[in-house]
């Protein structure tokens, strides 16, 4: 029974990954008008994500399933806890409005289980954490350089801005970039859902990749509409060439990471790519403290939040320890309470000043 529950949770998780992660990859082409039909955009994402997940997701699946904690720990109950830890963390984060990385949340959930059993492959973990920092910074540096070239070219040849005879070809280039990014997202993120199943021996790697790829693509096709609309509106300020630079850079870096089996947060790679293009055009004033702080907080909070949740679930359902449950529950209450109190305090201050009570 637990095996079927674990598979069902994993496939549901895969659909949500498809909706949030891979649909966002076509945000720039859709927002810039390179592709106007939303259904066609979602279909391209679904096909690209399926191919990426099925053809290239194997190495990351090995890392998620077998590279972070010993496979001897994994059984149906533990797999359910890992997936629930990641899913619950994302759900709580959505309720309080904090965007988290799917890859980091999944890795954090696995680490939480490993910590409960005091069994973690620290060498692999340190490599993953190092590349969580290296790849986004690399994305920024590459797009910063490309941004300078694009800014110079668009000033010299105004037709490259997308308002001339080159519009058709530049639009096609951006759509191809979006497909590459969706391919890389499927390649890297399918492991988050089916990696624990493969590690526990509950499903073969090939069958897992096929199922995971199918449900990631279904999630993109049927649940990605709102995400596509949101991302499209947010990225309309990018020109066709700038959007292509971000998509090709992010997609290529994530594909390279996937070949080496490294789960990478695509959202942060893309965000840093957008910042690189923007800094090349408008200067480093675009790198405001709030933007950097948001990226840093997402990077830190994502794995730690799911680590705590999965550690708590292990101590509740697998190896019950009332003292650990008490400590972890208290930490969660304090963390969530601090966020709520901070928001209440900000709202009260805003109301006070708006009412004329401030200076």
N, C-alpha and C positions, 0 to 999 in steps of 0.2 A: 504493500500500500504506500509506504513512504517513498519507494522508488518512483511510482507514478506521480506522486505529489511533487517530488523534486524535478522531474521532467517537465511537468506542467508549469511550475514556477519559473524554470529556466526558459521555457519557450515564451512565456508571458514577458519575462525580462527582455528576451531577444526582440520582441515586437516593440517594446518601449525604447530600446536602443535604436532600432530602425527609425522610429518616429522622431526622436530627439536629435540623434547624432547624424544619421545619414541624410535626413531630409534637409538639415541645416546646410549641408554642403552645396546645395543648389540655390541657396539664398541669394548669393551675389549675382548669378546669371538671371534669376527671376526678378530680383529687385532692379537690376540695370536694364531690364527689358530685352535682354538677349534671347530669352525664351518667354513667351507671353502666355502660353497655355499651361495652367497649373497642373492639370492632369498629366500632360506630356512630361512636364518637369519631374513629377513624382514617379512616373513610369521609368524614366531614365535613371533616377536615383535607385529605384528598386532593382533594376537589372544590374546596374553597376555594383551596388552593394552585395547582391547575391553572388556575382562573379568573384568579387574580392574576398568574400567570406569563404566560399567553397574552394576556390583555387589557391588562396594564399594565407588562410587563417590558421594553418596547422601548427606553425612554430609558436605563435602566441598561445595557442591552446595548450601546448606542452608546458609552457612557462606557468600559465595560470593553474593548470591541473596538477603538475608534478614538480615545478621548479621552486616554489616558495615554501611549501610545507611537505613533510613526508606523506606519500600516498597511503601509508599504513593507517594514518589517522582518519582518512576519508571513508565514510560509509553513507548510507542514504540519509540518516538523521543529520550528520555533519554537513552534507551538501545542502540540505534544506536550510540549515542555520546560516550557512555562508550566503546563499541567495536571498534569504529573508533579511539578513543583516544589511546587505547592499540595497535591497528594495525598500526596506523600512527607512533607511537613512535618506534615500532620495525622496521618499514620500514626506518625511518630516521636514526636510530641507525645502521642499516645494511649499509646504504649509507656511513656513516662516520667511519664505522669499529668498533663500540662499541658493545660488546656482552651484551645483557640484559636478565634478568630472566622473563619468561612469567608470572609466578604467581605474582611477584612483580609489573610488569607493569600493570596487570589487577587490582590488589588491588589499585595501585596508581591512575588509571583512575577512579575507583569508588570513591576514596577519593576526587578527583578533583571535581566530580559532587556534592558530599556531602558538600564540602567547598563552592561551588557556592550557594548552598541553605542553608548553615550554619546548616547542620544537619548530624552529624557523631556520631556513637556509639563509643565513645573513649575507653571504657573499652575493647571491642573486638579488636579494632585497636592496643592498647598497647600490648595485649596478642600475637597477630599475629607478631608484630614487635619484641617482645622479643624472640619468637621462631625462627624467621629468624636468630637470632644470636646463640641461644642455640643449635639448631639441627646440624648446620655445625660444631660447636665446639665439640659437642658430637661425631659426625662422626669421627673427627680427633682423639679424645682421644681413641675411641674404636679401630680404625684401627692401631693406634700407638701401642697399646697393642698386637693386633693380629699380627702386623708386626714383633714384637720381636719374638713371637712364631714361625712364619713362617721362619724368618731368621735363627733361631736356628735349626729348623727341616730340612730345606733345606741343611744346612751345614753338619748336621749329617747324613741325608739320601738323597744323591744327586739325587736319582731317583724321588724325589718330585718336582724337578725343571721342570719336563715335558719332560725329555729326556730319561726316562726309562719305566719300565713296568707299572707304574702308570699313564702314559700319558692319556690313554683312559678314566679312571675314573675321573681324574682331569679335563679333557676337558669337560666331561659331567657335573661335578659340576659347572664349570664356565658358561656353557650354561644355566643351571637351575638358577644360580644367575642373568644372564642377563634377563631371563624371569621374575624373581621376580622383578627386577628393572623396567622392562617395565610395569608389572602389577601395581606397585606402581605409576609410572608416569601417567598411564591412570586413576587410582583411584584419584590422586590429581589434575591433570591438566584439566580434562574434564570440571570441574566447571568454569574454566576461560572463556570458550566459551559459555556455556549454563546457567550458574548461573544467569546472569542478565535477561535472558528470563524467567526463572522460577520465579525470584523475582518479575517481572512485571506482572505475571499471564498470559503471552502470550503462555505458553506451560506448561503442567503438568510435575512434576518432573520425573515420570517414562518414559514418552515420550521423554523428554529432554535428559535423561541419555541414552536411546536407540539410539536416533539420534546422540548425541554427541559421544558415544562410537563407533558407526559405522563410523563416519567421521574421528575420531582420528585414527582408525585402517586403514582406506583407505589412509589417509595422510602418515602413516608409511610405508604402502605397496607400494604406487606408487610414493611418493615424497621423501622417506627417503634414497634412494640409495647413493646420494652424501654425505649426513651427515654421514652415516654409514662408507663410505670409509675414510672420513676425520678423524673421531674419532678413527677408527681402526688403522690408521697409527700413530696417536698421542699416543696411549696407548700400543704399541707393547712392550715397555720396561718392562711392568709388567709380572711377572711369572703367571702361571695358578692359583696358590694358592693366590698370592697377588691380582689378578683380582677378584677372588671369594670373598675375604675378603671385597674389596671395594663394589662389587655389593650387597652382602648379607647385609652388614651394611647399605648402603644407602637405599636399597629397604625396609628393615625392619623399619628403622627410619621414612621414608616417609609414609609407611602404618600405623604406629602408629599415626603419625600426622593426617593422613586422617580420621582415626576412630574418632578423636576428632574434626574434621571439620576445621583443620588448613591448609591453602594453604602454601606450603613450596617450596622454590627454589631447585629443585632436582639437578640442575647443580652445585650449590655451595656445596651441601651436598657431591656429588660425588668428586668434586675437592678437598675438605678438606679430604675426605677419601684417595685419592691418595697421598696427602701430608703427611698424617699420616703414611701410609705404607712406603713412601720414607724416612721420617725422622727416622723411626725405623731402616732402613737398612743403610742409608748414613749419619745419624746425622742431627742436626737441621740446618746445612749449606744449606740444600735444601730449607729452608724457607727464601728465599731471599726477600728483601724489595719490589722488583717489583711484585712478586707473591702476597704478602699480600696486596699491594697497589691496584692491579687489582681487587682482590676479594672485597675489601672495596669499591672501586669506583663503581663496578657493583651493590653492595648492596644499595648504596646511590642513584646512578643515576637512576636505573630502576624505582622505584616508583615515584620519584620526576619529572622525565621527562614526564611520562604519566599523572601525576597529573596536570602539567602545560598545557599540550595539551588538556585534557578533560575540564579543567576549562575555557580555551580559547574558546573551541567549545560551551560550555554552554552559555557563554557571547555573542557569535556570533549568535547562532541560537535559543536558548531557552528563555533566559532573557537578551536581548541585553543591553549591557553597554559599551559605546564607551571608557570610561576611563579605565575600566578593560582590554578591548581589547588592548588599546594602551600600557598599562604597561606590560602585558603579552607578547605581540608581541615584544616589545623592549627587554625584558629579554631573549626571545628565540633567537633573532638576536645577542645579545651580547654573549650568551653562544656558539652558533654555530660559530660565528665569531671568538671567542677566540680560539676555537679548531682548526679552519682552519689556523689562524695566527700562532698558536704555531707550527703546522706542517710545514708551510712555512718557519718559522724561523729555525726550526731544519734542514730542507733540505738545506737552504742557508748556514748554518754553516758547514754542512757536505760537501757541494760542495766547500766551501772556503778552508777547511782543505785538502780535496782530491786534490785540485788544487795546493797545496804547499804553501798556504798563511798562514797556521797556524804554531804554534811553534812545 
